[in-house]
Amino acid sequence: MYNNPKSGLVGEAVVAAAGAGVATTFAVARGQSPSVGLGITAFAAIAAIVINRLF
């Protein structure tokens, strides 16, 4: 139907981190530790990249 070329690793990381960062920003605004928020964002971004590469 249409060709969806694989994006680069940097592009995937930016999109995944931006998506995870939205939820993390809300959590930090509600009182969560910023270091925990950064850890959650990093984990979510890595998980999204791995899942995208597998499927």
Phi and psi restraints in degrees (range 20) as a CNS / XPLOR table:
assign (resid 1 and name C) (resid 2 and name N)
       (resid 2 and name CA) (resid 2 and name C) 1.0 -141.1 20.0 2
assign (resid 2 and name N) (resid 2 and name CA)
       (resid 2 and name C) (resid 3 and name N) 1.0 152.3 20.0 2
assign (resid 2 and name C) (resid 3 and name N)
       (resid 3 and name CA) (resid 3 and name C) 1.0 -91.3 20.0 2
assign (resid 3 and name N) (resid 3 and name CA)
       (resid 3 and name C) (resid 4 and name N) 1.0 122.2 20.0 2
assign (resid 3 and name C) (resid 4 and name N)
       (resid 4 and name CA) (resid 4 and name C) 1.0 -109.3 20.0 2
assign (resid 4 and name N) (resid 4 and name CA)
       (resid 4 and name C) (resid 5 and name N) 1.0 93.9 20.0 2
assign (resid 4 and name C) (resid 5 and name N)
       (resid 5 and name CA) (resid 5 and name C) 1.0 -67.7 20.0 2
assign (resid 5 and name N) (resid 5 and name CA)
       (resid 5 and name C) (resid 6 and name N) 1.0 149.3 20.0 2
assign (resid 5 and name C) (resid 6 and name N)
       (resid 6 and name CA) (resid 6 and name C) 1.0 -67.6 20.0 2
assign (resid 6 and name N) (resid 6 and name CA)
       (resid 6 and name C) (resid 7 and name N) 1.0 132.1 20.0 2
assign (resid 6 and name C) (resid 7 and name N)
       (resid 7 and name CA) (resid 7 and name C) 1.0 -82.9 20.0 2
assign (resid 7 and name N) (resid 7 and name CA)
       (resid 7 and name C) (resid 8 and name N) 1.0 166.4 20.0 2
assign (resid 7 and name C) (resid 8 and name N)
       (resid 8 and name CA) (resid 8 and name C) 1.0 -75.6 20.0 2
assign (resid 8 and name N) (resid 8 and name CA)
       (resid 8 and name C) (resid 9 and name N) 1.0 165.9 20.0 2
assign (resid 8 and name C) (resid 9 and name N)
       (resid 9 and name CA) (resid 9 and name C) 1.0 -62.7 20.0 2
assign (resid 9 and name N) (resid 9 and name CA)
       (resid 9 and name C) (resid 10 and name N) 1.0 -39.8 20.0 2
assign (resid 9 and name C) (resid 10 and name N)
       (resid 10 and name CA) (resid 10 and name C) 1.0 -65.3 20.0 2
assign (resid 10 and name N) (resid 10 and name CA)
       (resid 10 and name C) (resid 11 and name N) 1.0 -42.7 20.0 2
assign (resid 10 and name C) (resid 11 and name N)
       (resid 11 and name CA) (resid 11 and name C) 1.0 -62.1 20.0 2
assign (resid 11 and name N) (resid 11 and name CA)
       (resid 11 and name C) (resid 12 and name N) 1.0 -42.7 20.0 2
assign (resid 11 and name C) (resid 12 and name N)
       (resid 12 and name CA) (resid 12 and name C) 1.0 -62.6 20.0 2
assign (resid 12 and name N) (resid 12 and name CA)
       (resid 12 and name C) (resid 13 and name N) 1.0 -42.1 20.0 2
assign (resid 12 and name C) (resid 13 and name N)
       (resid 13 and name CA) (resid 13 and name C) 1.0 -64.9 20.0 2
assign (resid 13 and name N) (resid 13 and name CA)
       (resid 13 and name C) (resid 14 and name N) 1.0 -40.8 20.0 2
assign (resid 13 and name C) (resid 14 and name N)
       (resid 14 and name CA) (resid 14 and name C) 1.0 -64.4 20.0 2
assign (resid 14 and name N) (resid 14 and name CA)
       (resid 14 and name C) (resid 15 and name N) 1.0 -46.0 20.0 2
assign (resid 14 and name C) (resid 15 and name N)
       (resid 15 and name CA) (resid 15 and name C) 1.0 -65.8 20.0 2
assign (resid 15 and name N) (resid 15 and name CA)
       (resid 15 and name C) (resid 16 and name N) 1.0 -44.6 20.0 2
assign (resid 15 and name C) (resid 16 and name N)
       (resid 16 and name CA) (resid 16 and name C) 1.0 -64.9 20.0 2
assign (resid 16 and name N) (resid 16 and name CA)
       (resid 16 and name C) (resid 17 and name N) 1.0 -42.9 20.0 2
assign (resid 16 and name C) (resid 17 and name N)
       (resid 17 and name CA) (resid 17 and name C) 1.0 -68.3 20.0 2
assign (resid 17 and name N) (resid 17 and name CA)
       (resid 17 and name C) (resid 18 and name N) 1.0 -35.7 20.0 2
assign (resid 17 and name C) (resid 18 and name N)
       (resid 18 and name CA) (resid 18 and name C) 1.0 -65.2 20.0 2
assign (resid 18 and name N) (resid 18 and name CA)
       (resid 18 and name C) (resid 19 and name N) 1.0 -42.7 20.0 2
assign (resid 18 and name C) (resid 19 and name N)
       (resid 19 and name CA) (resid 19 and name C) 1.0 -64.8 20.0 2
assign (resid 19 and name N) (resid 19 and name CA)
       (resid 19 and name C) (resid 20 and name N) 1.0 -44.6 20.0 2
assign (resid 19 and name C) (resid 20 and name N)
       (resid 20 and name CA) (resid 20 and name C) 1.0 -70.4 20.0 2
assign (resid 20 and name N) (resid 20 and name CA)
       (resid 20 and name C) (resid 21 and name N) 1.0 -30.7 20.0 2
assign (resid 20 and name C) (resid 21 and name N)
       (resid 21 and name CA) (resid 21 and name C) 1.0 -66.2 20.0 2
assign (resid 21 and name N) (resid 21 and name CA)
       (resid 21 and name C) (resid 22 and name N) 1.0 -28.6 20.0 2
assign (resid 21 and name C) (resid 22 and name N)
       (resid 22 and name CA) (resid 22 and name C) 1.0 -62.9 20.0 2
assign (resid 22 and name N) (resid 22 and name CA)
       (resid 22 and name C) (resid 23 and name N) 1.0 -49.9 20.0 2
assign (resid 22 and name C) (resid 23 and name N)
       (resid 23 and name CA) (resid 23 and name C) 1.0 -66.7 20.0 2
assign (resid 23 and name N) (resid 23 and name CA)
       (resid 23 and name C) (resid 24 and name N) 1.0 -38.0 20.0 2
assign (resid 23 and name C) (resid 24 and name N)
       (resid 24 and name CA) (resid 24 and name C) 1.0 -66.9 20.0 2
assign (resid 24 and name N) (resid 24 and name CA)
       (resid 24 and name C) (resid 25 and name N) 1.0 -38.8 20.0 2
assign (resid 24 and name C) (resid 25 and name N)
       (resid 25 and name CA) (resid 25 and name C) 1.0 -60.5 20.0 2
assign (resid 25 and name N) (resid 25 and name CA)
       (resid 25 and name C) (resid 26 and name N) 1.0 -42.0 20.0 2
assign (resid 25 and name C) (resid 26 and name N)
       (resid 26 and name CA) (resid 26 and name C) 1.0 -63.4 20.0 2
assign (resid 26 and name N) (resid 26 and name CA)
       (resid 26 and name C) (resid 27 and name N) 1.0 -42.6 20.0 2
assign (resid 26 and name C) (resid 27 and name N)
       (resid 27 and name CA) (resid 27 and name C) 1.0 -66.0 20.0 2
assign (resid 27 and name N) (resid 27 and name CA)
       (resid 27 and name C) (resid 28 and name N) 1.0 -40.0 20.0 2
assign (resid 27 and name C) (resid 28 and name N)
       (resid 28 and name CA) (resid 28 and name C) 1.0 -67.4 20.0 2
assign (resid 28 and name N) (resid 28 and name CA)
       (resid 28 and name C) (resid 29 and name N) 1.0 -37.3 20.0 2
assign (resid 28 and name C) (resid 29 and name N)
       (resid 29 and name CA) (resid 29 and name C) 1.0 -64.0 20.0 2
assign (resid 29 and name N) (resid 29 and name CA)
       (resid 29 and name C) (resid 30 and name N) 1.0 -26.5 20.0 2
assign (resid 29 and name C) (resid 30 and name N)
       (resid 30 and name CA) (resid 30 and name C) 1.0 -89.7 20.0 2
assign (resid 30 and name N) (resid 30 and name CA)
       (resid 30 and name C) (resid 31 and name N) 1.0 3.1 20.0 2
assign (resid 30 and name C) (resid 31 and name N)
       (resid 31 and name CA) (resid 31 and name C) 1.0 116.6 20.0 2
assign (resid 31 and name N) (resid 31 and name CA)
       (resid 31 and name C) (resid 32 and name N) 1.0 0.6 20.0 2
assign (resid 31 and name C) (resid 32 and name N)
       (resid 32 and name CA) (resid 32 and name C) 1.0 -73.5 20.0 2
assign (resid 32 and name N) (resid 32 and name CA)
       (resid 32 and name C) (resid 33 and name N) 1.0 151.9 20.0 2
assign (resid 32 and name C) (resid 33 and name N)
       (resid 33 and name CA) (resid 33 and name C) 1.0 -63.8 20.0 2
assign (resid 33 and name N) (resid 33 and name CA)
       (resid 33 and name C) (resid 34 and name N) 1.0 134.0 20.0 2
assign (resid 33 and name C) (resid 34 and name N)
       (resid 34 and name CA) (resid 34 and name C) 1.0 -61.3 20.0 2
assign (resid 34 and name N) (resid 34 and name CA)
       (resid 34 and name C) (resid 35 and name N) 1.0 -33.8 20.0 2
assign (resid 34 and name C) (resid 35 and name N)
       (resid 35 and name CA) (resid 35 and name C) 1.0 -67.5 20.0 2
assign (resid 35 and name N) (resid 35 and name CA)
       (resid 35 and name C) (resid 36 and name N) 1.0 -37.4 20.0 2
assign (resid 35 and name C) (resid 36 and name N)
       (resid 36 and name CA) (resid 36 and name C) 1.0 -66.4 20.0 2
assign (resid 36 and name N) (resid 36 and name CA)
       (resid 36 and name C) (resid 37 and name N) 1.0 -39.6 20.0 2
assign (resid 36 and name C) (resid 37 and name N)
       (resid 37 and name CA) (resid 37 and name C) 1.0 -62.0 20.0 2
assign (resid 37 and name N) (resid 37 and name CA)
       (resid 37 and name C) (resid 38 and name N) 1.0 -41.5 20.0 2
assign (resid 37 and name C) (resid 38 and name N)
       (resid 38 and name CA) (resid 38 and name C) 1.0 -66.1 20.0 2
assign (resid 38 and name N) (resid 38 and name CA)
       (resid 38 and name C) (resid 39 and name N) 1.0 -37.8 20.0 2
assign (resid 38 and name C) (resid 39 and name N)
       (resid 39 and name CA) (resid 39 and name C) 1.0 -63.6 20.0 2
assign (resid 39 and name N) (resid 39 and name CA)
       (resid 39 and name C) (resid 40 and name N) 1.0 -42.5 20.0 2
assign (resid 39 and name C) (resid 40 and name N)
       (resid 40 and name CA) (resid 40 and name C) 1.0 -64.1 20.0 2
assign (resid 40 and name N) (resid 40 and name CA)
       (resid 40 and name C) (resid 41 and name N) 1.0 -42.6 20.0 2
assign (resid 40 and name C) (resid 41 and name N)
       (resid 41 and name CA) (resid 41 and name C) 1.0 -62.0 20.0 2
assign (resid 41 and name N) (resid 41 and name CA)
       (resid 41 and name C) (resid 42 and name N) 1.0 -44.6 20.0 2
assign (resid 41 and name C) (resid 42 and name N)
       (resid 42 and name CA) (resid 42 and name C) 1.0 -63.3 20.0 2
assign (resid 42 and name N) (resid 42 and name CA)
       (resid 42 and name C) (resid 43 and name N) 1.0 -44.8 20.0 2
assign (resid 42 and name C) (resid 43 and name N)
       (resid 43 and name CA) (resid 43 and name C) 1.0 -62.6 20.0 2
assign (resid 43 and name N) (resid 43 and name CA)
       (resid 43 and name C) (resid 44 and name N) 1.0 -44.1 20.0 2
assign (resid 43 and name C) (resid 44 and name N)
       (resid 44 and name CA) (resid 44 and name C) 1.0 -64.6 20.0 2
assign (resid 44 and name N) (resid 44 and name CA)
       (resid 44 and name C) (resid 45 and name N) 1.0 -39.4 20.0 2
assign (resid 44 and name C) (resid 45 and name N)
       (resid 45 and name CA) (resid 45 and name C) 1.0 -65.6 20.0 2
assign (resid 45 and name N) (resid 45 and name CA)
       (resid 45 and name C) (resid 46 and name N) 1.0 -44.1 20.0 2
assign (resid 45 and name C) (resid 46 and name N)
       (resid 46 and name CA) (resid 46 and name C) 1.0 -64.9 20.0 2
assign (resid 46 and name N) (resid 46 and name CA)
       (resid 46 and name C) (resid 47 and name N) 1.0 -42.4 20.0 2
assign (resid 46 and name C) (resid 47 and name N)
       (resid 47 and name CA) (resid 47 and name C) 1.0 -62.5 20.0 2
assign (resid 47 and name N) (resid 47 and name CA)
       (resid 47 and name C) (resid 48 and name N) 1.0 -41.0 20.0 2
assign (resid 47 and name C) (resid 48 and name N)
       (resid 48 and name CA) (resid 48 and name C) 1.0 -64.5 20.0 2
assign (resid 48 and name N) (resid 48 and name CA)
       (resid 48 and name C) (resid 49 and name N) 1.0 -40.1 20.0 2
assign (resid 48 and name C) (resid 49 and name N)
       (resid 49 and name CA) (resid 49 and name C) 1.0 -66.4 20.0 2
assign (resid 49 and name N) (resid 49 and name CA)
       (resid 49 and name C) (resid 50 and name N) 1.0 -44.1 20.0 2
assign (resid 49 and name C) (resid 50 and name N)
       (resid 50 and name CA) (resid 50 and name C) 1.0 -62.9 20.0 2
assign (resid 50 and name N) (resid 50 and name CA)
       (resid 50 and name C) (resid 51 and name N) 1.0 -45.7 20.0 2
assign (resid 50 and name C) (resid 51 and name N)
       (resid 51 and name CA) (resid 51 and name C) 1.0 -63.9 20.0 2
assign (resid 51 and name N) (resid 51 and name CA)
       (resid 51 and name C) (resid 52 and name N) 1.0 -40.7 20.0 2
assign (resid 51 and name C) (resid 52 and name N)
       (resid 52 and name CA) (resid 52 and name C) 1.0 -64.2 20.0 2
assign (resid 52 and name N) (resid 52 and name CA)
       (resid 52 and name C) (resid 53 and name N) 1.0 -37.3 20.0 2
assign (resid 52 and name C) (resid 53 and name N)
       (resid 53 and name CA) (resid 53 and name C) 1.0 -72.2 20.0 2
assign (resid 53 and name N) (resid 53 and name CA)
       (resid 53 and name C) (resid 54 and name N) 1.0 -32.0 20.0 2
assign (resid 53 and name C) (resid 54 and name N)
       (resid 54 and name CA) (resid 54 and name C) 1.0 -75.3 20.0 2
assign (resid 54 and name N) (resid 54 and name CA)
       (resid 54 and name C) (resid 55 and name N) 1.0 -33.8 20.0 2
